[in-house]
């Protein structure tokens, strides 16, 4: 019993189903039955039609003897003027024209002034908001002109009999009503366009952030996999060559391959964890120049001797990660494309503490091998993006005396967001 009473109370509070979802015929005409079309505002139309009929009846009592009494034809005009609003979202110009014509006929027949003008105002509002400003101004202007003709000239031949002309002061009231209607409509149109622009800008910003995040992930995966796979590739070749002649050395090579692959898997897992749980703090800190000895060890495993000079100052997280990845990619390119087995990494802090920078230089003596290394060709582009992200610059190209040089300048001060994080 209590459950039934609760259901009944909820049903009473929310209203009958047809009020929430519309009458049965509305489902055939509305969004459910006509995909892609504008909704049918039947609730507001029914309420407005009832208000116009009831309000006009009260207006007729108040203007009895001055205007013609409401008859069936007057009520038909009122129903037509308000009922056309059901189509105002699909055919705003046609509805405005029909509503204005019905209102003009209503006034021309001498019926009482009343809320019929509210139907015209709603139709005008819908047309302006939909972008049909010229049609709205034209229809409202023609209705006002019709009122002027009826009130000051045609009243002699139109009902009610014996009617006198309307004072010109009343035209100021009508003009004020027209101006207020159009002003509200134009304001709503401007706000709607502003909201549409804001939504478009937010959607574009979201797409831009998604694109930037995809590029960041692509850079991370490229840097991690390119370096590790290059080391594994070189070591695998050495291991195959030594497998028969020097099994112990081949075992050492396989150990190096295992360590490099394990590190690569760990970094790839960290990137994927960030994808699965965006916004969460990473489980491991992002790599920085403090892991430069690891790069040197990995390069040594690939047969490349790396000499590091200078000391890295404390860098913002973004610049520190960029510096690490630039060195990693530069050493990977030496392993892949250079005939030299020796590279130099130089770290030179320049400038003062407030606006200083780190000058990062990676050199090899070449020459280029010219062999196909199986790379994607995105290494230099990725380094440029890495350097640009924290506000730095990078230059990469052959040296005049032979070999290849990568020179990056990264700021020692981070962005505002990085400073807050720190």
C-alpha positions, 0 to 999 in steps of 0.5 A: 500500500505504501509503495502504491501511495508513493507511486501515486504521489510521484505520478501526481507530482510529475504530472501525467505521462502525456504532459511530460512526453507530449500527446500521442500525436506529438511523438509522430511530429516531434524529435522522436518521429522526425530525426534531424528536424526542430522540436515541436514546442506544443506545450508553450503553444498550448499555454500561449493559445489559452492565455490569448483566448482568456486574456482577449475575453477579459480585454473584451469586457474591459473595452465593451462599447468601444470595440466590437464584441468577440464572435466566433470569427474573432476566436478563430483569428486568435487561435490561428495567430497563436496556434501557428507558433507550433511551427515557429522553430521549423518555419519561422518566417512563414509563421511570423507572416501568418501571425502578423496577418491574423493580428492585422485582420483581427485589428481591422475587424475592430476587435478589442486590443489584447494579448494577440500582440504577444503571439506576434512578439513570440513569432518575431522573437523566433524569427530574429533568433533564427537569423531572419532579421530582415523578415522580422523587421519587415513583418513587424513594420507592415503590422504597425503600418496596418495599425496606423491605416486602420486607426487613422483612416480605414476606421470610417469603413470598418467595424465597429460602427461609429468608431472614432480615430485613435489618438496619435499618442497611442501610436507612441505606445505601439512604436515602443512595443515594437521597439521593445520586442525587436530589442529583446529579440536582437539581444537574444540573437546576439547572446545565442551567437556568442554562446555558439562562438564560445562553444565552437572555441571550446570545442576547438581548444579541446581538439587542439589539446587532444592533438597536442597530447597525441603529439606528446605521446607520439614523441615519448614513444618515438624517443623511447623506442627509437633509442632502445630498439637501436641499441638492441639492433646493434647488440643483436648484430654483435651477438650474432657475430660472436655467437660461435666464436666467443659465447661468453661475449655473446652472453654479455651482449644478450644481457645488454639487450635484456636490460635495454628491452626491460627499460624500454618496456618500463617507459612504454608502460608509464606512457600507457598508464598515463593514457589509461588514467589521465590526470593522475600523478605518474608512478615514476618521475619523468626522466631528466639529465640526472639519468645522463649516466644511464644513456652513456652506459647504454651507448657504450653497450652499443659500441659508442663512447660518450664523453660528457663535459660540464654540469647541468644546472637545475632545470624546470621539469619540461626543460629537463625532460626535453634536454634528456630526450634531445641527448637520447635522440642525438646519441641514437642518431649517432648509433644509426647514421654515423661511422664514428664510435665517439660522441661528445656531450657538452653542458654549458649554463649561460646567462644569469640565474633570472634569465639564464639558459642551458647550452646543450651540444652533442657532437660526433666526428662522422662520417655518415654511413649512408646505410638505411637504419630503419628509422621513421625520419621524425627524429630531428622534427621531434627534437625541434618540438621538444626544444620549442615546448619549454621555450627553447631553440635547437640547431642541427646539421653537419659541421664544417669540419665534418661530423654532425652537431646538435645544439639546443638552448633551453631556458632555466626558468619554467612556465607559470604552470611549472613554477606552481607545480614546483 
